[in-house]
């Protein structure tokens, strides 16, 4: 008989593998089409399953500091990045407040847990850098409330790109870290670096697109 822990791991790995393959496909496909939106919703659903099963694993079976932080980071990026598709130039709303407050509460709760579980150990720098990334992202989303209205129209696509692509490569980083534990932290840092390079490429493409449409964006 399959144990609950084994079943949770199976669902987590299966959803993660499909989400990663789908995410890579979405990167290469044409953006903004009906197919892209449909597959994007599937990617979001699978990534949510990955995060939920990871949260269950950390809470019930075995707490692992890095993966606990990654779970909160990926889930927050996923939800807030997906919500941007609906708010666009309107800017943040009450849903963003709930997401931001929730992420902040979980991030604060993780700080003592991470410090306790890594005390006296040579904890990989990726744990602290991931936690720092989470707090920086929350700080940015708080700052969004102070942006002039025209900024949201210019920035929402960049924010969507960053958050969704970061979610994808965070899953890749977690997967390679599990598959190649002897190569840590490089097995996790290299996918993160690749993700940042991909984001930079998409940013460049987006800037070219917007410059052709409107040479002067009002910042």
Z-matrix of the N, CA and C atoms (Angstrom, degrees):
N
C 1 1.466
C 2 1.538 1 109.74
N 3 1.320 2 116.45 1 133.58
C 4 1.464 3 121.48 2 -178.01
C 5 1.527 4 109.47 3 -74.31
N 6 1.330 5 116.08 4 129.64
C 7 1.459 6 120.12 5 179.30
C 8 1.525 7 110.40 6 -74.44
N 9 1.331 8 115.41 7 161.32
C 10 1.466 9 120.80 8 178.81
C 11 1.526 10 110.81 9 -61.48
N 12 1.336 11 115.70 10 -38.80
C 13 1.467 12 120.26 11 179.63
C 14 1.527 13 110.79 12 -63.74
N 15 1.320 14 116.53 13 -44.97
C 16 1.473 15 120.96 14 179.36
C 17 1.518 16 110.96 15 -62.85
N 18 1.324 17 116.56 16 -41.96
C 19 1.464 18 121.17 17 179.34
C 20 1.530 19 110.56 18 -63.50
N 21 1.319 20 115.95 19 -41.69
C 22 1.468 21 120.34 20 179.15
C 23 1.536 22 110.82 21 -62.98
N 24 1.326 23 115.90 22 -42.87
C 25 1.466 24 120.43 23 178.46
C 26 1.527 25 110.45 24 -63.91
N 27 1.332 26 116.59 25 -42.45
C 28 1.468 27 120.30 26 -179.47
C 29 1.523 28 111.31 27 -60.86
N 30 1.323 29 116.12 28 -47.62
C 31 1.469 30 120.31 29 179.40
C 32 1.528 31 110.38 30 -62.51
N 33 1.333 32 115.71 31 -42.07
C 34 1.464 33 121.41 32 -179.92
C 35 1.530 34 110.99 33 -61.11
N 36 1.317 35 116.76 34 -49.11
C 37 1.468 36 121.26 35 -177.53
C 38 1.530 37 110.93 36 -67.68
N 39 1.333 38 116.87 37 -43.63
C 40 1.467 39 120.46 38 -178.32
C 41 1.531 40 110.82 39 -63.84
N 42 1.332 41 116.23 40 -46.75
C 43 1.470 42 119.96 41 179.68
C 44 1.520 43 110.37 42 -64.20
N 45 1.335 44 116.97 43 -39.57
C 46 1.458 45 121.02 44 179.96
C 47 1.516 46 112.44 45 -65.24
N 48 1.331 47 116.65 46 -43.76
C 49 1.465 48 120.60 47 -179.59
C 50 1.525 49 111.21 48 -62.74
N 51 1.333 50 116.19 49 -44.29
C 52 1.470 51 119.61 50 179.54
C 53 1.524 52 110.45 51 -67.59
N 54 1.333 53 116.94 52 -41.17
C 55 1.465 54 120.66 53 -179.77
C 56 1.525 55 111.25 54 -62.55
N 57 1.326 56 117.19 55 -41.17
C 58 1.470 57 120.50 56 179.54
C 59 1.525 58 110.80 57 -64.95
N 60 1.328 59 117.20 58 -45.97
C 61 1.466 60 119.76 59 178.97
C 62 1.527 61 111.00 60 -62.94
N 63 1.319 62 115.97 61 -41.41
C 64 1.461 63 120.30 62 178.95
C 65 1.527 64 111.08 63 -66.18
N 66 1.333 65 116.07 64 -40.05
C 67 1.455 66 120.20 65 179.01
C 68 1.514 67 112.15 66 -62.96
N 69 1.323 68 116.97 67 -40.92
C 70 1.471 69 120.98 68 177.15
C 71 1.524 70 109.91 69 -63.40
N 72 1.332 71 116.31 70 -41.43
C 73 1.459 72 120.22 71 178.30
C 74 1.532 73 110.99 72 -62.73
N 75 1.319 74 116.75 73 -42.70
C 76 1.473 75 120.85 74 179.58
C 77 1.520 76 111.54 75 -62.90
N 78 1.331 77 116.88 76 -32.60
C 79 1.462 78 120.02 77 177.48
C 80 1.519 79 111.36 78 -62.54
N 81 1.311 80 116.23 79 -35.71
C 82 1.464 81 121.06 80 -174.71
C 83 1.527 82 112.73 81 -90.19
N 84 1.333 83 117.42 82 -15.29
C 85 1.464 84 120.53 83 -175.86
C 86 1.525 85 111.45 84 -85.83
N 87 1.315 86 115.70 85 167.93
C 88 1.462 87 121.63 86 178.48
C 89 1.524 88 109.80 87 -69.69
N 90 1.324 89 115.93 88 131.91
C 91 1.465 90 120.89 89 -176.08
C 92 1.528 91 111.18 90 -86.20
N 93 1.315 92 115.79 91 150.07
C 94 1.458 93 121.23 92 173.88
C 95 1.513 94 115.42 93 85.67
N 96 1.324 95 118.12 94 -1.99
C 97 1.465 96 120.61 95 179.68
C 98 1.528 97 110.24 96 -83.30
N 99 1.339 98 115.24 97 169.35
C 100 1.457 99 119.77 98 177.09
C 101 1.517 100 111.61 99 -62.73
N 102 1.324 101 116.30 100 -39.15
C 103 1.477 102 120.40 101 179.19
C 104 1.517 103 110.58 102 -65.35
N 105 1.327 104 116.62 103 -40.08
C 106 1.469 105 120.65 104 179.41
C 107 1.524 106 110.52 105 -62.71
N 108 1.324 107 116.35 106 -43.04
C 109 1.470 108 119.64 107 179.74
C 110 1.526 109 111.34 108 -66.87
N 111 1.330 110 116.69 109 -40.48
C 112 1.467 111 120.41 110 179.74
C 113 1.519 112 111.07 111 -64.52
N 114 1.331 113 116.64 112 -47.78
C 115 1.455 114 120.51 113 179.18
C 116 1.524 115 111.13 114 -69.12
N 117 1.332 116 116.74 115 -30.23
C 118 1.463 117 120.56 116 175.76
C 119 1.514 118 111.51 117 -63.10
N 120 1.331 119 116.33 118 -39.75
C 121 1.471 120 119.64 119 177.09
C 122 1.528 121 110.75 120 -64.89
N 123 1.329 122 116.05 121 -38.44
C 124 1.473 123 119.60 122 177.66
C 125 1.525 124 110.39 123 -65.44
N 126 1.336 125 116.51 124 -42.15
C 127 1.464 126 120.83 125 176.95
C 128 1.526 127 110.53 126 -59.37
N 129 1.330 128 116.48 127 -44.82
C 130 1.468 129 120.67 128 -179.92
C 131 1.529 130 110.83 129 -62.53
N 132 1.332 131 116.74 130 -41.96
C 133 1.460 132 119.97 131 179.80
C 134 1.515 133 112.42 132 -64.87
N 135 1.327 134 116.73 133 -43.60
C 136 1.469 135 120.78 134 179.03
C 137 1.528 136 111.12 135 -65.98
N 138 1.328 137 116.74 136 -40.21
C 139 1.471 138 119.96 137 179.03
C 140 1.523 139 110.42 138 -66.05
N 141 1.322 140 116.83 139 -36.31
C 142 1.469 141 120.02 140 176.09
C 143 1.524 142 110.55 141 -62.59
N 144 1.335 143 117.16 142 -40.08
C 145 1.474 144 121.45 143 177.13
C 146 1.525 145 109.68 144 -62.24
N 147 1.331 146 116.61 145 -42.05
C 148 1.471 147 121.27 146 178.19
C 149 1.523 148 110.12 147 -58.70
N 150 1.334 149 116.66 148 -45.73
C 151 1.466 150 120.85 149 -178.01
C 152 1.527 151 112.04 150 -67.87
N 153 1.323 152 116.37 151 -41.16
C 154 1.473 153 120.16 152 -178.93
C 155 1.522 154 110.84 153 -65.88
N 156 1.331 155 117.13 154 -44.45
C 157 1.464 156 119.63 155 179.23
C 158 1.529 157 111.06 156 -68.13
N 159 1.337 158 116.72 157 -33.29
C 160 1.470 159 119.72 158 176.08
C 161 1.527 160 110.54 159 -66.24
N 162 1.335 161 116.22 160 -40.38
C 163 1.463 162 120.25 161 178.34
C 164 1.525 163 110.66 162 -63.86
N 165 1.319 164 116.77 163 -41.03
C 166 1.465 165 120.63 164 177.51
C 167 1.525 166 110.26 165 -62.99
N 168 1.321 167 116.16 166 -44.09
C 169 1.461 168 120.22 167 179.95
C 170 1.516 169 112.28 168 -61.11
N 171 1.333 170 116.37 169 -42.99
C 172 1.470 171 120.47 170 179.78
C 173 1.520 172 112.47 171 -70.36
N 174 1.320 173 117.25 172 -36.13
C 175 1.464 174 120.92 173 -176.03
C 176 1.522 175 113.14 174 -81.52
N 177 1.324 176 116.89 175 -34.20
C 178 1.470 177 120.70 176 -171.55
C 179 1.525 178 113.09 177 -105.23
N 180 1.315 179 117.49 178 -39.94
C 181 1.459 180 120.05 179 -170.01
C 182 1.533 181 114.06 180 -104.23
N 183 1.330 182 117.16 181 -53.96
C 184 1.466 183 118.84 182 -177.49
C 185 1.525 184 109.35 183 -157.97
N 186 1.333 185 115.96 184 122.70
C 187 1.460 186 120.27 185 179.88
C 188 1.528 187 109.75 186 -84.57
N 189 1.334 188 115.82 187 122.31
C 190 1.456 189 122.12 188 175.91
C 191 1.526 190 107.65 189 -122.21
N 192 1.330 191 117.64 190 114.68
C 193 1.471 192 121.41 191 -171.45
C 194 1.521 193 114.76 192 -50.97
N 195 1.329 194 117.08 193 -50.46
C 196 1.459 195 119.80 194 -176.14
C 197 1.520 196 111.28 195 -61.72
N 198 1.314 197 116.86 196 -46.34
C 199 1.449 198 119.93 197 -176.02
C 200 1.528 199 111.94 198 -73.12
N 201 1.328 200 116.76 199 -25.34
C 202 1.462 201 119.82 200 173.83
C 203 1.530 202 110.05 201 -66.92
N 204 1.335 203 116.22 202 -44.03
C 205 1.467 204 120.70 203 179.17
C 206 1.527 205 110.23 204 -67.43
N 207 1.332 206 116.74 205 -43.00
C 208 1.461 207 120.46 206 178.91
C 209 1.525 208 111.46 207 -60.88
N 210 1.319 209 116.53 208 -36.91
C 211 1.464 210 120.28 209 -179.66
C 212 1.527 211 110.68 210 -60.92
N 213 1.327 212 116.49 211 -47.55
C 214 1.472 213 120.28 212 179.45
C 215 1.520 214 110.38 213 -65.71
N 216 1.329 215 116.69 214 -44.16
C 217 1.466 216 120.97 215 -178.67
C 218 1.526 217 111.53 216 -61.50
N 219 1.323 218 116.67 217 -49.55
C 220 1.466 219 120.44 218 -177.59
C 221 1.524 220 110.96 219 -64.63
N 222 1.334 221 116.96 220 -44.31
C 223 1.466 222 120.43 221 -178.41
C 224 1.528 223 110.45 222 -63.67
N 225 1.328 224 116.48 223 -41.73
C 226 1.471 225 119.73 224 179.27
C 227 1.525 226 111.15 225 -66.50
N 228 1.334 227 116.66 226 -46.24
C 229 1.464 228 119.81 227 178.19
C 230 1.518 229 111.14 228 -60.01
N 231 1.322 230 116.06 229 -42.75
C 232 1.456 231 120.89 230 -178.30
C 233 1.532 232 111.04 231 -61.35
N 234 1.333 233 116.63 232 -51.93
C 235 1.462 234 120.54 233 -175.84
C 236 1.525 235 112.02 234 -67.45
N 237 1.330 236 116.94 235 -45.55
C 238 1.457 237 119.42 236 -178.67
C 239 1.529 238 110.97 237 -70.66
N 240 1.336 239 117.11 238 -36.74
C 241 1.457 240 120.40 239 177.67
C 242 1.517 241 112.08 240 -67.10
N 243 1.327 242 116.31 241 -38.30
C 244 1.465 243 120.41 242 177.92
C 245 1.528 244 111.01 243 -69.57
N 246 1.329 245 117.03 244 -37.50
C 247 1.469 246 121.07 245 -179.28
C 248 1.529 247 111.34 246 -64.75
N 249 1.322 248 117.03 247 -27.84
C 250 1.469 249 120.67 248 178.85
C 251 1.523 250 112.02 249 -60.06
N 252 1.321 251 117.38 250 -29.00
C 253 1.459 252 121.21 251 179.66
C 254 1.528 253 110.35 252 -62.70
N 255 1.321 254 116.55 253 -27.99
C 256 1.461 255 120.80 254 -176.73
C 257 1.534 256 112.59 255 -94.68
N 258 1.324 257 117.40 256 -29.31
C 259 1.466 258 119.26 257 -179.39
C 260 1.523 259 112.00 258 -89.74
N 261 1.324 260 117.67 259 -39.42
C 262 1.460 261 124.18 260 178.06
C 263 1.534 262 111.46 261 48.34
N 264 1.355 263 115.67 262 -124.33
C 265 1.465 264 119.76 263 -175.08
C 266 1.524 265 113.53 264 -72.08
N 267 1.332 266 117.50 265 -9.17
C 268 1.474 267 120.03 266 179.27
C 269 1.528 268 111.89 267 -70.31
N 270 1.323 269 117.07 268 -21.74
C 271 1.460 270 120.14 269 179.86
C 272 1.514 271 112.16 270 86.16
N 273 1.336 272 117.84 271 -178.68
C 274 1.467 273 122.12 272 -175.92
C 275 1.526 274 112.26 273 -65.85
N 276 1.341 275 115.12 274 152.19
C 277 1.460 276 120.85 275 176.98
C 278 1.528 277 110.16 276 -134.64
N 279 1.321 278 117.17 277 -162.92
C 280 1.469 279 120.51 278 -174.57
C 281 1.523 280 112.78 279 -63.77
N 282 1.324 281 117.23 280 -30.78
C 283 1.470 282 119.90 281 177.12
C 284 1.524 283 109.89 282 -62.57
N 285 1.337 284 116.22 283 -40.93
C 286 1.464 285 120.26 284 178.36
C 287 1.527 286 111.23 285 -63.70
N 288 1.317 287 116.85 286 -35.49
C 289 1.465 288 120.47 287 177.48
C 290 1.524 289 109.99 288 -62.65
N 291 1.336 290 116.22 289 -46.88
C 292 1.467 291 120.55 290 -179.47
C 293 1.525 292 111.11 291 -62.27
N 294 1.330 293 115.96 292 -43.22
C 295 1.468 294 119.64 293 179.74
C 296 1.522 295 111.28 294 -64.52
N 297 1.335 296 116.14 295 -43.74
C 298 1.458 297 121.15 296 -177.57
C 299 1.533 298 111.55 297 -66.44
N 300 1.327 299 116.31 298 -44.97
C 301 1.467 300 120.43 299 179.14
C 302 1.522 301 110.18 300 -64.16
N 303 1.329 302 116.38 301 -43.62
C 304 1.458 303 119.82 302 178.93
C 305 1.522 304 112.54 303 -60.58
N 306 1.329 305 115.92 304 -44.58
C 307 1.473 306 119.92 305 179.17
C 308 1.524 307 110.82 306 -64.62
N 309 1.341 308 116.71 307 -38.96
C 310 1.463 309 120.42 308 -179.08
C 311 1.526 310 111.11 309 -65.95
N 312 1.328 311 116.83 310 -42.20
C 313 1.468 312 120.84 311 179.23
C 314 1.533 313 110.27 312 -62.76
N 315 1.329 314 116.36 313 -44.84
C 316 1.462 315 119.79 314 179.47
C 317 1.520 316 111.52 315 -66.55
N 318 1.334 317 116.76 316 -38.04
C 319 1.463 318 120.29 317 179.08
C 320 1.522 319 110.80 318 -63.65
N 321 1.336 320 116.48 319 -43.57
C 322 1.465 321 120.35 320 178.42
C 323 1.527 322 110.98 321 -63.28
N 324 1.327 323 116.38 322 -39.55
C 325 1.467 324 120.44 323 179.60
C 326 1.527 325 111.53 324 -65.69
N 327 1.323 326 116.51 325 -30.72
C 328 1.460 327 120.14 326 -178.28
C 329 1.524 328 113.06 327 -76.20
N 330 1.335 329 117.21 328 -26.90
C 331 1.466 330 120.39 329 -176.10
C 332 1.529 331 112.38 330 -54.96
N 333 1.357 332 119.53 331 -55.66
C 334 1.481 333 118.28 332 179.76
C 335 1.516 334 112.66 333 -64.92
N 336 1.332 335 117.89 334 -34.20
C 337 1.468 336 120.53 335 179.22
C 338 1.526 337 110.93 336 -64.45
N 339 1.332 338 115.59 337 -42.27
C 340 1.464 339 119.64 338 178.71
C 341 1.525 340 110.66 339 -65.99
N 342 1.335 341 116.81 340 -42.80
C 343 1.461 342 120.43 341 -179.45
C 344 1.527 343 111.72 342 -64.41
N 345 1.327 344 116.59 343 -40.32
C 346 1.469 345 121.00 344 -179.37
C 347 1.523 346 110.97 345 -67.73
N 348 1.333 347 116.43 346 -46.58
C 349 1.468 348 119.89 347 -175.20
C 350 1.528 349 112.88 348 -74.59
N 351 1.332 350 117.41 349 -18.12
C 352 1.473 351 119.49 350 179.42
C 353 1.524 352 112.15 351 -106.15
N 354 1.334 353 117.87 352 2.26
C 355 1.458 354 121.32 353 -178.88
C 356 1.529 355 110.90 354 -61.73
N 357 1.339 356 116.53 355 130.88
C 358 1.453 357 121.65 356 178.60
C 359 1.505 358 114.85 357 74.74
N 360 1.342 359 116.22 358 8.54
C 361 1.464 360 120.11 359 -179.42
C 362 1.522 361 109.49 360 -117.91
N 363 1.297 362 115.25 361 158.12
C 364 1.455 363 120.28 362 174.05
C 365 1.524 364 108.50 363 -84.99
N 366 1.323 365 114.96 364 75.68
C 367 1.458 366 120.36 365 -176.37
C 368 1.519 367 110.03 366 -68.28
N 369 1.325 368 117.84 367 134.88
C 370 1.464 369 120.40 368 178.04
C 371 1.526 370 111.12 369 -57.32
N 372 1.317 371 115.50 370 140.40
C 373 1.458 372 120.55 371 -179.33
C 374 1.518 373 111.19 372 -61.37
N 375 1.347 374 116.34 373 -21.95
C 376 1.460 375 119.81 374 -178.41
C 377 1.528 376 111.67 375 -62.85
N 378 1.344 377 118.10 376 -28.21
C 379 1.465 378 120.41 377 178.53
C 380 1.522 379 110.19 378 -63.35
N 381 1.332 380 116.16 379 -49.90
C 382 1.459 381 120.19 380 -176.92
C 383 1.524 382 111.87 381 -72.12
N 384 1.320 383 117.08 382 -34.40
C 385 1.463 384 119.46 383 178.49
C 386 1.528 385 110.69 384 -68.47
N 387 1.326 386 116.40 385 -35.74
C 388 1.467 387 120.11 386 177.98
C 389 1.518 388 110.76 387 -68.23
N 390 1.325 389 116.92 388 -41.59
C 391 1.456 390 121.20 389 177.45
C 392 1.532 391 110.39 390 -64.09
N 393 1.326 392 116.66 391 -41.28
C 394 1.465 393 120.93 392 177.99
C 395 1.524 394 110.57 393 -63.42
N 396 1.331 395 116.53 394 -39.90
C 397 1.466 396 121.07 395 178.03
C 398 1.515 397 110.95 396 -59.61
N 399 1.321 398 116.71 397 -41.59
C 400 1.458 399 121.54 398 178.83
C 401 1.524 400 111.07 399 -60.64
N 402 1.328 401 117.48 400 -46.06
C 403 1.463 402 120.70 401 -179.55
C 404 1.532 403 111.30 402 -67.72
N 405 1.329 404 117.72 403 -38.23
C 406 1.465 405 120.69 404 177.98
C 407 1.524 406 110.43 405 -63.70
N 408 1.326 407 116.92 406 -42.01
C 409 1.457 408 121.13 407 179.54
C 410 1.528 409 111.01 408 -63.78
N 411 1.328 410 116.27 409 -41.87
C 412 1.469 411 120.15 410 177.29
C 413 1.526 412 110.26 411 -62.83
N 414 1.332 413 116.53 412 -42.76
C 415 1.471 414 120.67 413 179.29
C 416 1.530 415 110.82 414 -61.59
N 417 1.329 416 116.80 415 -41.12
C 418 1.467 417 120.18 416 178.21
C 419 1.524 418 110.76 417 -62.61
N 420 1.329 419 116.36 418 -43.46
C 421 1.464 420 119.22 419 -178.42
C 422 1.523 421 112.03 420 -67.40
N 423 1.318 422 116.98 421 -28.86
C 424 1.469 423 119.84 422 173.14
C 425 1.531 424 109.32 423 -68.88
N 426 1.326 425 116.47 424 -41.78
C 427 1.467 426 121.44 425 -179.54
C 428 1.526 427 111.72 426 -64.17
N 429 1.329 428 117.41 427 -26.45
C 430 1.469 429 120.51 428 -179.88
C 431 1.520 430 112.39 429 -57.21
N 432 1.308 431 116.81 430 -28.48
C 433 1.468 432 120.33 431 -179.56
C 434 1.527 433 111.75 432 -67.43
N 435 1.316 434 116.81 433 -19.23
C 436 1.459 435 120.57 434 -179.21
C 437 1.525 436 112.92 435 -98.99
N 438 1.337 437 117.47 436 -0.25
C 439 1.454 438 120.93 437 -179.89
C 440 1.532 439 110.60 438 -71.00
N 441 1.328 440 117.99 439 143.82
C 442 1.468 441 120.53 440 169.83
C 443 1.527 442 109.61 441 -58.96
N 444 1.335 443 116.83 442 149.77
C 445 1.457 444 121.07 443 -174.97
C 446 1.524 445 113.08 444 -55.43
N 447 1.336 446 117.49 445 -39.61
C 448 1.465 447 119.29 446 -176.56
C 449 1.527 448 112.87 447 -67.55
N 450 1.316 449 117.24 448 -20.16
C 451 1.454 450 119.99 449 178.89
C 452 1.520 451 111.60 450 -65.28
N 453 1.332 452 116.47 451 -36.61
C 454 1.472 453 119.67 452 -176.10
C 455 1.520 454 111.08 453 -62.65
N 456 1.344 455 116.26 454 -39.60
C 457 1.461 456 119.90 455 178.79
C 458 1.524 457 111.08 456 -63.42
N 459 1.334 458 116.31 457 -34.43
C 460 1.464 459 120.87 458 -178.39
C 461 1.522 460 112.89 459 -81.94
N 462 1.336 461 117.10 460 -26.59
C 463 1.463 462 119.99 461 -170.12
C 464 1.519 463 115.67 462 -105.72
N 465 1.340 464 119.23 463 -18.25
C 466 1.462 465 118.75 464 -168.73
C 467 1.537 466 112.61 465 -61.60
N 468 1.334 467 117.06 466 -35.16
C 469 1.469 468 118.62 467 178.91
C 470 1.524 469 111.33 468 -66.92
N 471 1.331 470 117.05 469 -39.21
C 472 1.464 471 120.69 470 177.73
C 473 1.529 472 110.26 471 -63.42
N 474 1.327 473 115.95 472 -41.47
C 475 1.468 474 120.02 473 179.44
C 476 1.524 475 110.52 474 -65.71
N 477 1.326 476 116.18 475 -41.06
C 478 1.469 477 120.52 476 178.38
C 479 1.533 478 110.32 477 -62.28
N 480 1.331 479 115.80 478 -45.95
C 481 1.470 480 120.35 479 178.69
C 482 1.519 481 110.48 480 -58.50
N 483 1.321 482 116.40 481 -50.47
C 484 1.465 483 119.86 482 -176.25
C 485 1.530 484 111.20 483 -59.44
N 486 1.321 485 116.65 484 -48.81
C 487 1.460 486 119.99 485 -172.92
C 488 1.525 487 112.42 486 -70.00
N 489 1.317 488 117.76 487 -41.55
C 490 1.459 489 119.82 488 -177.97
C 491 1.526 490 111.30 489 -73.79
N 492 1.331 491 116.96 490 -44.13
C 493 1.470 492 119.51 491 178.84
C 494 1.530 493 110.61 492 -66.03
N 495 1.330 494 116.84 493 -37.72
C 496 1.467 495 120.07 494 176.82
C 497 1.520 496 111.12 495 -62.49
N 498 1.330 497 116.65 496 -38.58
C 499 1.466 498 120.10 497 177.53
C 500 1.521 499 110.93 498 -61.44
N 501 1.342 500 115.66 499 -42.48
C 502 1.462 501 120.11 500 179.13
C 503 1.525 502 111.23 501 -60.91
N 504 1.333 503 116.89 502 -50.56
C 505 1.461 504 119.40 503 -175.00
C 506 1.533 505 112.53 504 -75.26
N 507 1.312 506 117.54 505 -21.16
C 508 1.465 507 119.48 506 172.19
C 509 1.525 508 109.66 507 -66.87
N 510 1.331 509 116.52 508 -38.31
C 511 1.462 510 119.44 509 175.75
C 512 1.526 511 111.02 510 -66.68
N 513 1.332 512 115.84 511 -40.16
C 514 1.469 513 119.44 512 176.94
C 515 1.528 514 110.07 513 -61.36
N 516 1.333 515 116.08 514 -43.43
C 517 1.459 516 121.08 515 179.63
C 518 1.530 517 111.36 516 -60.94
N 519 1.328 518 116.11 517 -43.70
C 520 1.464 519 120.08 518 178.75
C 521 1.528 520 110.79 519 -64.26
N 522 1.332 521 116.61 520 -40.31
C 523 1.469 522 120.80 521 -179.01
C 524 1.522 523 111.13 522 -65.35
N 525 1.336 524 117.30 523 -47.58
C 526 1.465 525 119.83 524 -179.00
C 527 1.529 526 111.14 525 -68.06
N 528 1.336 527 116.20 526 -31.85
C 529 1.458 528 119.36 527 176.70
C 530 1.512 529 111.96 528 -64.25
N 531 1.342 530 116.46 529 -36.44
C 532 1.464 531 121.01 530 177.73
C 533 1.523 532 112.01 531 -75.08
N 534 1.343 533 115.99 532 -38.30
C 535 1.457 534 120.11 533 -177.53
C 536 1.529 535 112.68 534 -76.58
N 537 1.346 536 115.67 535 -29.19
C 538 1.474 537 120.37 536 -177.99
C 539 1.528 538 110.04 537 -126.84
N 540 1.327 539 117.64 538 63.73
C 541 1.473 540 120.11 539 -176.76
C 542 1.529 541 112.74 540 -64.11
N 543 1.323 542 116.63 541 -28.42
C 544 1.461 543 119.87 542 -178.46
C 545 1.523 544 111.92 543 -72.07
N 546 1.324 545 116.29 544 -15.98
C 547 1.471 546 120.67 545 -178.03
C 548 1.524 547 112.41 546 -100.82
N 549 1.330 548 117.79 547 7.60
C 550 1.461 549 120.17 548 178.10
C 551 1.527 550 110.11 549 -67.96
N 552 1.344 551 119.14 550 147.77
C 553 1.473 552 126.16 551 2.67
C 554 1.512 553 114.36 552 -86.16
N 555 1.354 554 118.37 553 -1.98
C 556 1.460 555 119.92 554 -174.53
C 557 1.517 556 112.55 555 -64.97
N 558 1.321 557 117.39 556 -31.17
C 559 1.464 558 119.92 557 179.13
C 560 1.524 559 111.67 558 -65.62
N 561 1.332 560 116.45 559 -16.26
C 562 1.462 561 120.44 560 176.76
C 563 1.523 562 112.27 561 -107.14
N 564 1.320 563 117.01 562 -31.45
C 565 1.461 564 120.22 563 -179.56
C 566 1.525 565 112.28 564 -72.85
N 567 1.329 566 117.18 565 -36.63
C 568 1.472 567 120.23 566 -178.82
C 569 1.529 568 111.47 567 -63.13
N 570 1.352 569 119.99 568 -47.22
C 571 1.471 570 118.66 569 176.10
C 572 1.535 571 112.34 570 -61.97
N 573 1.324 572 117.06 571 -33.98
C 574 1.465 573 119.81 572 177.49
C 575 1.522 574 110.64 573 -64.43
N 576 1.327 575 116.19 574 -42.18
C 577 1.463 576 120.41 575 178.12
C 578 1.530 577 110.78 576 -65.09
N 579 1.328 578 116.29 577 -39.87
C 580 1.460 579 120.69 578 177.54
C 581 1.530 580 110.44 579 -63.28
N 582 1.329 581 115.79 580 -38.83
C 583 1.458 582 120.09 581 177.80
C 584 1.525 583 111.92 582 -63.11
N 585 1.334 584 116.88 583 -42.18
C 586 1.466 585 120.36 584 178.68
C 587 1.526 586 110.83 585 -65.20
N 588 1.329 587 117.06 586 -37.50
C 589 1.460 588 120.33 587 177.23
C 590 1.524 589 110.67 588 -65.01
N 591 1.325 590 116.58 589 -39.57
C 592 1.464 591 120.97 590 178.12
C 593 1.521 592 110.65 591 -64.56
N 594 1.325 593 116.30 592 -43.42
C 595 1.471 594 120.75 593 177.72
C 596 1.523 595 110.35 594 -60.79
N 597 1.338 596 116.60 595 -43.02
C 598 1.455 597 120.53 596 178.10
C 599 1.519 598 111.77 597 -59.79
N 600 1.329 599 116.72 598 -39.20
C 601 1.459 600 121.83 599 178.84
C 602 1.532 601 110.63 600 -65.11
N 603 1.320 602 116.74 601 -44.75
C 604 1.465 603 120.50 602 179.00
C 605 1.534 604 111.04 603 -66.87
N 606 1.325 605 117.14 604 -36.61
C 607 1.460 606 120.61 605 176.09
C 608 1.527 607 110.49 606 -60.43
N 609 1.316 608 116.22 607 -43.41
C 610 1.459 609 121.30 608 179.93
C 611 1.528 610 110.61 609 -63.02
N 612 1.342 611 116.30 610 -43.48
C 613 1.461 612 120.17 611 178.22
C 614 1.520 613 111.20 612 -63.15
N 615 1.344 614 116.09 613 -41.44
C 616 1.460 615 120.13 614 179.94
C 617 1.524 616 111.34 615 -66.40
N 618 1.323 617 117.26 616 -39.53
C 619 1.464 618 120.19 617 179.39
C 620 1.525 619 111.12 618 -64.76
N 621 1.325 620 116.95 619 -37.30
C 622 1.464 621 120.91 620 176.77
C 623 1.524 622 110.54 621 -66.20
N 624 1.321 623 116.31 622 -41.06
C 625 1.462 624 120.40 623 -179.72
C 626 1.526 625 111.12 624 -63.77
N 627 1.336 626 116.04 625 -46.64
C 628 1.459 627 119.74 626 -177.96
C 629 1.525 628 112.19 627 -70.87
N 630 1.328 629 117.07 628 -31.97
C 631 1.467 630 119.18 629 179.14
C 632 1.526 631 111.09 630 -68.33
N 633 1.330 632 117.10 631 -31.88
C 634 1.463 633 120.36 632 176.54
C 635 1.517 634 111.44 633 -72.06
N 636 1.342 635 115.80 634 -36.06
C 637 1.461 636 119.87 635 -179.10
C 638 1.509 637 112.44 636 -76.16
N 639 1.352 638 115.84 637 -41.21
C 640 1.466 639 120.87 638 -176.94
C 641 1.509 640 108.11 639 -147.93
N 642 1.332 641 118.74 640 97.95
C 643 1.465 642 122.33 641 -176.15
C 644 1.505 643 113.62 642 -58.43
N 645 1.299 644 118.84 643 -27.40
C 646 1.475 645 120.24 644 -176.44
C 647 1.513 646 109.71 645 -120.41
N 648 1.309 647 116.86 646 101.80
C 649 1.464 648 122.20 647 176.32
C 650 1.518 649 108.23 648 -90.51
N 651 1.305 650 115.57 649 130.10
C 652 1.464 651 119.04 650 -172.57
C 653 1.499 652 114.57 651 -81.32
N 654 1.313 653 118.57 652 89.17
C 655 1.473 654 122.41 653 173.60
C 656 1.511 655 107.49 654 -95.37
